[in-house]
């Protein structure tokens, strides 16, 4: 299926969704775009390094909730 056909299909299917589902699609698209940003890659790599050093030092890991608060 060509790029134009895929885009047309996506637009059609999104057009048939309720508003809350459309918002979920937009959030997912933003997430995909964000994952390609250099600052985000650097942030993830930095956090991974901190987690590895914390683990080897026997420290506790940051919870998902704490990470989400920091991100927002």
N, CA, C and O atoms as CSV, one atom per row, in Angstrom:
chain,resi,resn,atom,element,x,y,z
A,1,UNK,N,N,0.857,-1.177,0.000
A,1,UNK,CA,C,0.000,0.000,0.000
A,1,UNK,C,C,0.896,1.231,0.000
A,1,UNK,O,O,1.821,1.320,0.807
A,2,UNK,N,N,0.636,2.167,-0.883
A,2,UNK,CA,C,1.454,3.368,-0.990
A,2,UNK,C,C,1.239,4.336,0.161
A,2,UNK,O,O,0.267,4.233,0.909
A,3,UNK,N,N,2.165,5.278,0.286
A,3,UNK,CA,C,2.127,6.256,1.371
A,3,UNK,C,C,0.829,7.067,1.350
A,3,UNK,O,O,0.218,7.291,2.395
A,4,UNK,N,N,0.414,7.501,0.171
A,4,UNK,CA,C,-0.811,8.292,0.063
A,4,UNK,C,C,-2.033,7.474,0.468
A,4,UNK,O,O,-2.925,7.976,1.151
A,5,UNK,N,N,-2.069,6.217,0.045
A,5,UNK,CA,C,-3.196,5.348,0.407
A,5,UNK,C,C,-3.240,5.114,1.914
A,5,UNK,O,O,-4.317,5.084,2.509
A,6,UNK,N,N,-2.076,4.950,2.528
A,6,UNK,CA,C,-2.034,4.772,3.986
A,6,UNK,C,C,-2.541,6.011,4.704
A,6,UNK,O,O,-3.313,5.915,5.658
A,7,UNK,N,N,-2.105,7.168,4.241
A,7,UNK,CA,C,-2.552,8.421,4.873
A,7,UNK,C,C,-4.060,8.594,4.706
A,7,UNK,O,O,-4.750,8.995,5.644
A,8,UNK,N,N,-4.569,8.291,3.515
A,8,UNK,CA,C,-6.018,8.398,3.279
A,8,UNK,C,C,-6.789,7.456,4.196
A,8,UNK,O,O,-7.820,7.827,4.757
A,9,UNK,N,N,-6.278,6.233,4.344
A,9,UNK,CA,C,-6.930,5.256,5.235
A,9,UNK,C,C,-6.915,5.744,6.681
A,9,UNK,O,O,-7.918,5.643,7.387
A,10,UNK,N,N,-5.772,6.271,7.115
A,10,UNK,CA,C,-5.652,6.780,8.476
A,10,UNK,C,C,-6.633,7.921,8.723
A,10,UNK,O,O,-7.313,7.942,9.749
A,11,UNK,N,N,-6.712,8.862,7.798
A,11,UNK,CA,C,-7.630,10.000,7.930
A,11,UNK,C,C,-9.073,9.513,8.006
A,11,UNK,O,O,-9.856,10.011,8.814
A,12,UNK,N,N,-9.422,8.548,7.173
A,12,UNK,CA,C,-10.787,8.003,7.184
A,12,UNK,C,C,-11.099,7.358,8.535
A,12,UNK,O,O,-12.153,7.603,9.123
A,13,UNK,N,N,-10.172,6.531,9.018
A,13,UNK,CA,C,-10.424,5.836,10.275
A,13,UNK,C,C,-10.454,6.793,11.462
A,13,UNK,O,O,-11.263,6.618,12.374
A,14,UNK,N,N,-9.598,7.785,11.463
A,14,UNK,CA,C,-9.613,8.774,12.541
A,14,UNK,C,C,-10.913,9.572,12.504
A,14,UNK,O,O,-11.474,9.910,13.546
A,15,UNK,N,N,-11.382,9.866,11.306
A,15,UNK,CA,C,-12.631,10.615,11.155
A,15,UNK,C,C,-13.832,9.906,11.745
A,15,UNK,O,O,-14.823,10.544,12.098
A,16,UNK,N,N,-13.748,8.589,11.852
A,16,UNK,CA,C,-14.857,7.804,12.390
A,16,UNK,C,C,-14.751,7.556,13.894
A,16,UNK,O,O,-15.633,6.932,14.483
A,17,UNK,N,N,-13.672,8.044,14.518
A,17,UNK,CA,C,-13.451,7.797,15.949
A,17,UNK,C,C,-14.092,8.883,16.809
A,17,UNK,O,O,-14.257,10.020,16.368
A,18,UNK,N,N,-14.450,8.522,18.040
A,18,UNK,CA,C,-14.896,9.545,18.992
A,18,UNK,C,C,-13.701,10.428,19.399
A,18,UNK,O,O,-12.547,10.038,19.226
A,19,UNK,N,N,-13.990,11.595,19.928
A,19,UNK,CA,C,-12.963,12.586,20.242
A,19,UNK,C,C,-11.890,12.048,21.186
A,19,UNK,O,O,-10.712,12.360,21.015
A,20,UNK,N,N,-12.274,11.249,22.175
A,20,UNK,CA,C,-11.268,10.750,23.121
A,20,UNK,C,C,-10.278,9.803,22.444
A,20,UNK,O,O,-9.101,9.773,22.802
A,21,UNK,N,N,-10.750,9.036,21.473
A,21,UNK,CA,C,-9.856,8.140,20.736
A,21,UNK,C,C,-8.942,8.939,19.804
A,21,UNK,O,O,-7.776,8.587,19.625
A,22,UNK,N,N,-9.467,10.003,19.217
A,22,UNK,CA,C,-8.639,10.874,18.375
A,22,UNK,C,C,-7.523,11.490,19.215
A,22,UNK,O,O,-6.389,11.601,18.751
A,23,UNK,N,N,-7.837,11.889,20.444
A,23,UNK,CA,C,-6.817,12.448,21.339
A,23,UNK,C,C,-5.745,11.409,21.636
A,23,UNK,O,O,-4.562,11.745,21.700
A,24,UNK,N,N,-6.139,10.152,21.820
A,24,UNK,CA,C,-5.164,9.083,22.047
A,24,UNK,C,C,-4.243,8.922,20.843
A,24,UNK,O,O,-3.039,8.720,20.999
A,25,UNK,N,N,-4.808,9.010,19.647
A,25,UNK,CA,C,-3.999,8.915,18.423
A,25,UNK,C,C,-2.994,10.064,18.382
A,25,UNK,O,O,-1.819,9.852,18.079
A,26,UNK,N,N,-3.448,11.268,18.683
A,26,UNK,CA,C,-2.547,12.428,18.691
A,26,UNK,C,C,-1.445,12.270,19.732
A,26,UNK,O,O,-0.286,12.586,19.466
A,27,UNK,N,N,-1.802,11.787,20.903
A,27,UNK,CA,C,-0.798,11.554,21.945
A,27,UNK,C,C,0.244,10.538,21.484
A,27,UNK,O,O,1.436,10.699,21.746
A,28,UNK,N,N,-0.212,9.497,20.800
A,28,UNK,CA,C,0.713,8.482,20.320
A,28,UNK,C,C,1.635,9.047,19.242
A,28,UNK,O,O,2.834,8.768,19.242
A,29,UNK,N,N,1.086,9.832,18.335
A,29,UNK,CA,C,1.914,10.461,17.294
A,29,UNK,C,C,2.955,11.373,17.936
A,29,UNK,O,O,4.118,11.368,17.533
A,30,UNK,N,N,2.546,12.154,18.929
A,30,UNK,CA,C,3.497,13.012,19.633
A,30,UNK,C,C,4.574,12.179,20.320
A,30,UNK,O,O,5.745,12.556,20.331
A,31,UNK,N,N,4.175,11.054,20.887
A,31,UNK,CA,C,5.132,10.147,21.530
A,31,UNK,C,C,6.151,9.634,20.512
A,31,UNK,O,O,7.350,9.621,20.787
A,32,UNK,N,N,5.685,9.220,19.357
A,32,UNK,CA,C,6.596,8.722,18.322
A,32,UNK,C,C,7.569,9.808,17.875
A,32,UNK,O,O,8.756,9.542,17.686
A,33,UNK,N,N,7.073,11.020,17.709
A,33,UNK,CA,C,7.940,12.127,17.306
A,33,UNK,C,C,8.936,12.465,18.404
A,33,UNK,O,O,10.100,12.750,18.125
A,34,UNK,N,N,8.485,12.433,19.640
A,34,UNK,CA,C,9.338,12.761,20.776
A,34,UNK,C,C,10.515,11.802,20.876
A,34,UNK,O,O,11.637,12.216,21.167
A,35,UNK,N,N,10.257,10.515,20.634
A,35,UNK,CA,C,11.304,9.508,20.757
A,35,UNK,C,C,12.455,9.755,19.791
A,35,UNK,O,O,13.535,9.193,19.974
A,36,UNK,N,N,12.255,10.574,18.775
A,36,UNK,CA,C,13.307,10.858,17.804
A,36,UNK,C,C,14.076,12.135,18.139
A,36,UNK,O,O,15.096,12.416,17.509
A,37,UNK,N,N,13.614,12.907,19.109
A,37,UNK,CA,C,14.286,14.149,19.466
A,37,UNK,C,C,15.583,13.858,20.214
A,37,UNK,O,O,15.613,13.007,21.102
A,38,UNK,N,N,16.643,14.556,19.860
A,38,UNK,CA,C,17.957,14.334,20.466
A,38,UNK,C,C,17.921,14.551,21.979
A,38,UNK,O,O,18.534,13.785,22.723
A,39,UNK,N,N,17.212,15.583,22.445
A,39,UNK,CA,C,17.184,15.856,23.887
A,39,UNK,C,C,16.545,14.699,24.644
A,39,UNK,O,O,16.958,14.380,25.759
A,40,UNK,N,N,15.533,14.068,24.037
A,40,UNK,CA,C,14.866,12.956,24.691
A,40,UNK,C,C,15.786,11.735,24.748
A,40,UNK,O,O,15.853,11.046,25.766
A,41,UNK,N,N,16.480,11.481,23.666
A,41,UNK,CA,C,17.435,10.368,23.638
A,41,UNK,C,C,18.504,10.577,24.693
A,41,UNK,O,O,18.869,9.644,25.408
A,42,UNK,N,N,19.012,11.810,24.793
A,42,UNK,CA,C,20.025,12.127,25.808
A,42,UNK,C,C,19.468,11.951,27.224
A,42,UNK,O,O,20.158,11.448,28.110
A,43,UNK,N,N,18.219,12.367,27.429
A,43,UNK,CA,C,17.583,12.216,28.733
A,43,UNK,C,C,17.476,10.735,29.109
A,43,UNK,O,O,17.817,10.351,30.228
A,44,UNK,N,N,17.008,9.916,28.184
A,44,UNK,CA,C,16.862,8.485,28.450
A,44,UNK,C,C,18.221,7.851,28.727
A,44,UNK,O,O,18.361,7.059,29.659
A,45,UNK,N,N,19.215,8.196,27.925
A,45,UNK,CA,C,20.551,7.641,28.147
A,45,UNK,C,C,21.099,8.069,29.506
A,45,UNK,O,O,21.722,7.268,30.203
A,46,UNK,N,N,20.873,9.319,29.885
A,46,UNK,CA,C,21.329,9.799,31.192
A,46,UNK,C,C,20.635,9.089,32.336
A,46,UNK,O,O,21.268,8.700,33.317
A,47,UNK,N,N,19.325,8.922,32.203
A,47,UNK,CA,C,18.563,8.232,33.247
A,47,UNK,C,C,18.980,6.759,33.351
A,47,UNK,O,O,19.028,6.197,34.446
A,48,UNK,N,N,19.274,6.152,32.221
A,48,UNK,CA,C,19.720,4.761,32.226
A,48,UNK,C,C,21.058,4.640,32.956
A,48,UNK,O,O,21.269,3.708,33.733
A,49,UNK,N,N,21.949,5.581,32.702
A,49,UNK,CA,C,23.238,5.585,33.394
A,49,UNK,C,C,23.079,5.755,34.894
A,49,UNK,O,O,23.761,5.093,35.677
A,50,UNK,N,N,22.174,6.647,35.293
A,50,UNK,CA,C,21.910,6.838,36.721
A,50,UNK,C,C,21.329,5.577,37.346
A,50,UNK,O,O,21.715,5.192,38.450
A,51,UNK,N,N,20.412,4.943,36.650
A,51,UNK,CA,C,19.795,3.717,37.173
A,51,UNK,C,C,20.835,2.614,37.328
A,51,UNK,O,O,20.824,1.885,38.320
A,52,UNK,N,N,21.723,2.491,36.362
A,52,UNK,CA,C,22.756,1.452,36.445
A,52,UNK,C,C,23.690,1.703,37.621
A,52,UNK,O,O,24.049,0.772,38.341
A,53,UNK,N,N,24.082,2.957,37.819
A,53,UNK,CA,C,24.971,3.251,38.949
A,53,UNK,C,C,24.242,3.099,40.283
A,53,UNK,O,O,24.833,2.649,41.264
A,54,UNK,N,N,22.957,3.472,40.325
A,54,UNK,CA,C,22.167,3.293,41.544
A,54,UNK,C,C,22.022,1.809,41.879
A,54,UNK,O,O,22.126,1.416,43.041
A,55,UNK,N,N,21.781,0.990,40.857
A,55,UNK,CA,C,21.613,-0.446,41.071
A,55,UNK,C,C,22.908,-1.050,41.626
A,55,UNK,O,O,22.874,-1.846,42.564
A,56,UNK,N,N,24.035,-0.671,41.049
A,56,UNK,CA,C,25.296,-1.240,41.525
A,56,UNK,C,C,25.652,-0.736,42.919
A,56,UNK,O,O,26.390,-1.401,43.646
A,57,UNK,N,N,25.135,0.439,43.299
A,57,UNK,CA,C,25.386,0.984,44.639
A,57,UNK,C,C,24.343,0.500,45.647
A,57,UNK,O,O,24.411,0.852,46.825
A,58,UNK,N,N,23.376,-0.306,45.193
A,58,UNK,CA,C,22.358,-0.838,46.086
A,58,UNK,C,C,21.261,0.155,46.422
A,58,UNK,O,O,20.511,-0.056,47.375
A,59,UNK,N,N,21.152,1.235,45.658
A,59,UNK,CA,C,20.113,2.241,45.917
A,59,UNK,C,C,18.786,1.802,45.304
A,59,UNK,O,O,18.740,0.914,44.452
A,60,UNK,N,N,17.712,2.443,45.753
A,60,UNK,CA,C,16.389,2.124,45.221
A,60,UNK,C,C,16.199,2.805,43.867
A,60,UNK,O,O,16.816,3.827,43.568
A,61,UNK,N,N,15.339,2.215,43.073
A,61,UNK,CA,C,15.044,2.784,41.772
A,61,UNK,C,C,13.918,3.799,41.883
A,61,UNK,O,O,13.059,3.691,42.758
A,62,UNK,N,N,13.926,4.778,41.001
A,62,UNK,CA,C,12.848,5.762,40.923
A,62,UNK,C,C,11.608,5.061,40.372
A,62,UNK,O,O,11.686,4.316,39.396
A,63,UNK,N,N,10.479,5.306,41.001
A,63,UNK,CA,C,9.242,4.667,40.540
A,63,UNK,C,C,8.765,5.301,39.239
A,63,UNK,O,O,9.158,6.414,38.887
A,64,UNK,N,N,7.916,4.572,38.540
A,64,UNK,CA,C,7.344,5.078,37.307
A,64,UNK,C,C,6.572,6.371,37.569
A,64,UNK,O,O,6.653,7.315,36.783
A,65,UNK,N,N,5.831,6.412,38.663
A,65,UNK,CA,C,5.076,7.623,39.012
A,65,UNK,C,C,5.975,8.829,39.200
A,65,UNK,O,O,5.638,9.933,38.773
A,66,UNK,N,N,7.121,8.620,39.839
A,66,UNK,CA,C,8.070,9.717,40.037
A,66,UNK,C,C,8.660,10.176,38.699
A,66,UNK,O,O,8.846,11.372,38.473
A,67,UNK,N,N,8.947,9.229,37.833
A,67,UNK,CA,C,9.468,9.579,36.502
A,67,UNK,C,C,8.432,10.369,35.702
A,67,UNK,O,O,8.768,11.341,35.026
A,68,UNK,N,N,7.177,9.944,35.785
A,68,UNK,CA,C,6.126,10.631,35.040
A,68,UNK,C,C,5.934,12.052,35.563
A,68,UNK,O,O,5.697,12.965,34.773
A,69,UNK,N,N,6.032,12.258,36.875
A,69,UNK,CA,C,5.925,13.606,37.427
A,69,UNK,C,C,7.056,14.481,36.913
A,69,UNK,O,O,6.842,15.641,36.563
A,70,UNK,N,N,8.260,13.924,36.870
A,70,UNK,CA,C,9.428,14.665,36.405
A,70,UNK,C,C,9.285,15.049,34.937
A,70,UNK,O,O,9.666,16.146,34.531
A,71,UNK,N,N,8.732,14.130,34.147
A,71,UNK,CA,C,8.557,14.356,32.719
A,71,UNK,C,C,7.540,15.451,32.431
A,71,UNK,O,O,7.734,16.271,31.534
A,72,UNK,N,N,6.455,15.457,33.199
A,72,UNK,CA,C,5.371,16.426,32.967
A,72,UNK,C,C,5.853,17.749,33.435
A,72,UNK,O,O,5.123,18.737,33.350
